[in-house]
Amino acid sequence: MSEAVKVAVIGTGNNISALVQGIALYRATGSLVGIRTPVLDGLGVGDIEFMAAFAISPEKIGRDLTEAIFLPPNNFPRLAAGLPLSGVTVRRGLTDATGAERVAQELAGAEVVLYAAPSGRPETARSYAEAALRAGAAFINTTSDPVARERLCLDRFVTAGLPLLGDDLASQFGTSVVHSALLRLLAERGLTLTSSYQVNLGGTEDFRNLVEHGNTKLQSKLNALAADAAAAGRVQLAPLGYLPHLKSHKVAHISIEAQAWDGTPVSLDVKLKVHDPSDAAGVTIDLIRMAASALRQRRAGYPAEATALLKSPPGTPA
Ligand SMILES: NC(=O)c1ccc[n+]([C@@H]2O[C@H](COP(=O)([O-])OP(=O)(O)OC[C@H]3O[C@@H](n4cnc5c(N)ncnc54)[C@H](O)[C@@H]3O)[C@@H](O)[C@H]2O)c1
């Protein structure tokens, strides 16, 4: 059995709640329901040891990670009673580059730094990447802010011999993967796309934030769709909608109009409803193990196997 991966989490929001609770659930039950990769390079889904956590809200700083994940505005549900304390006390995060050295020292011993703070703050994302570099850890950017797409940043991880995975999660069964699979199917079957759109509605803090800071997210969502259809301007993304009563659910509508043989019309409408934080955690667990595996095998830079799990890998537009 491989040694557990030492993980530091940046942000203690809904996605970290779904990740921490899911790992505990799978350890307790041995269930394989909803797991994409039961064992990845010798690492099971339970082979994760959280060793540090960072937040900026005063209510979370100083609390145990297990307590912090249930504090508002997090609204991912409690999956089981009696989750034991983690023994990890949440520390004060950084909001600008000045705190990078302090955070780097507090990251000592981490193999993987999982960046799960709000999207739309690229400078903060890069400051945490800098802290991970100084601490000698792999970095995963789950946000839509460009980090792995920044040539200079990627080069620095390569030079330091460290893995860098990003940018932006392609959720386990999210709008992007379902929409792009349908567009691919259309092309494979010889249909001609006329127009297509997607609408995403959600009730999480992430949605509330993205309504105001969604610039990097819209580009990233376009990156995740079949490049030819998006480039031709036939796919439109409606602005994200924040509906608090949806709580941690995301509801997406995907609409596709196409032409088949004889130019006759074909319409397809899909409604997708998921728990958005679980959708993220289902791929985050694989990215953590890919990052740890690359670090342990001394593979620096961007590991190509992460591409299926990301919306905006290096080389896509920022
Ligand atoms: N399916 C998904 O949920 C999904 C998919 C792709 C990408 N993402 C991205 O993953 C990230 C995390 O999503 P979430 O739903 O957990 O968001 P969230 O808003 O619930 O959690 C983010 C947490 O980070 C904290 N934070 C803010 N600034 C910080 C700082 N400087 N240092 C440390 N912590 C800070 C916030 O207070 C909050 O607790 C977001 O950027 C989101 O866009 C999510």
The ligand as a Tripos MOL2 file, in Angstrom:
@<TRIPOS>MOLECULE
LIG
   44    48     1     0     0
SMALL
NO_CHARGES

@<TRIPOS>ATOM
      1 N1        -18.4740   21.9430   -9.7370 N.am      1 LIG1
      2 C1        -17.8780   22.9380   -9.0690 C.2       1 LIG1
      3 O1        -18.2940   23.2430   -7.9730 O.2       1 LIG1
      4 C2        -16.6670   23.6220   -9.6690 C.ar      1 LIG1
      5 C3        -16.2600   23.2900  -10.9670 C.ar      1 LIG1
      6 C4        -15.1440   23.9230  -11.4940 C.ar      1 LIG1
      7 C5        -14.4340   24.8640  -10.7350 C.ar      1 LIG1
      8 N2        -14.8750   25.1730   -9.4860 N.ar      1 LIG1
      9 C6        -14.1260   26.1830   -8.7130 C.3       1 LIG1
     10 O2        -13.6620   25.6110   -7.5010 O.3       1 LIG1
     11 C7        -13.4540   26.6630   -6.5460 C.3       1 LIG1
     12 C8        -14.0420   26.2420   -5.2040 C.3       1 LIG1
     13 O3        -15.4520   26.0990   -5.3280 O.3       1 LIG1
     14 P1        -16.3840   26.0920   -4.0220 P.3       1 LIG1
     15 O4        -17.7670   25.7900   -4.4830 O.co2     1 LIG1
     16 O5        -15.7720   25.2870   -2.9540 O.co2     1 LIG1
     17 O6        -16.3160   27.6520   -3.6200 O.3       1 LIG1
     18 P2        -16.6900   28.3080   -2.2160 P.3       1 LIG1
     19 O7        -16.9750   29.7390   -2.5030 O.co2     1 LIG1
     20 O8        -17.7200   27.4810   -1.5150 O.co2     1 LIG1
     21 O9        -15.3260   28.1780   -1.3690 O.3       1 LIG1
     22 C9        -14.2300   29.0100   -1.5050 C.3       1 LIG1
     23 C10       -13.6700   29.2830   -0.1220 C.3       1 LIG1
     24 O10       -12.4400   29.9770   -0.2430 O.3       1 LIG1
     25 C11       -12.4130   31.0040    0.7540 C.3       1 LIG1
     26 N3        -11.4620   32.0370    0.3650 N.ar      1 LIG1
     27 C12       -11.6890   33.2130   -0.2810 C.ar      1 LIG1
     28 N4        -10.5310   33.8770   -0.4810 N.ar      1 LIG1
     29 C13        -9.5510   33.1240    0.0710 C.ar      1 LIG1
     30 C14        -8.1500   33.3060    0.2190 C.ar      1 LIG1
     31 N5         -7.5220   34.3750   -0.2490 N.pl3     1 LIG1
     32 N6         -7.4530   32.3270    0.8720 N.ar      1 LIG1
     33 C15        -8.0810   31.2180    1.3650 C.ar      1 LIG1
     34 N7         -9.4080   31.0200    1.2530 N.ar      1 LIG1
     35 C16       -10.1290   31.9580    0.6110 C.ar      1 LIG1
     36 C17       -13.8590   31.4720    0.8210 C.3       1 LIG1
     37 O11       -14.1030   32.1860    2.0210 O.3       1 LIG1
     38 C18       -14.6040   30.1510    0.7210 C.3       1 LIG1
     39 O12       -14.7590   29.5470    1.9910 O.3       1 LIG1
     40 C19       -14.1310   27.9160   -7.1490 C.3       1 LIG1
     41 O13       -13.1380   28.7590   -7.6770 O.3       1 LIG1
     42 C20       -14.9860   27.3440   -8.2500 C.3       1 LIG1
     43 O14       -15.2290   28.2890   -9.2860 O.3       1 LIG1
     44 C21       -15.9710   24.5700   -8.9360 C.ar      1 LIG1
@<TRIPOS>BOND
     1     1     2 1
     2     2     3 2
     3     2     4 1
     4     4     5 ar
     5     4    44 ar
     6     5     6 ar
     7     6     7 ar
     8     7     8 ar
     9     8     9 1
    10     8    44 ar
    11     9    10 1
    12     9    42 1
    13    10    11 1
    14    11    12 1
    15    11    40 1
    16    12    13 1
    17    13    14 1
    18    14    15 2
    19    14    16 1
    20    14    17 1
    21    17    18 1
    22    18    19 2
    23    18    20 1
    24    18    21 1
    25    21    22 1
    26    22    23 1
    27    23    24 1
    28    23    38 1
    29    24    25 1
    30    25    26 1
    31    25    36 1
    32    26    27 ar
    33    26    35 ar
    34    27    28 ar
    35    28    29 ar
    36    29    30 ar
    37    29    35 ar
    38    30    31 1
    39    30    32 ar
    40    32    33 ar
    41    33    34 ar
    42    34    35 ar
    43    36    37 1
    44    36    38 1
    45    38    39 1
    46    40    41 1
    47    40    42 1
    48    42    43 1
@<TRIPOS>SUBSTRUCTURE
     1 LIG1         1 GROUP 0 **** ****
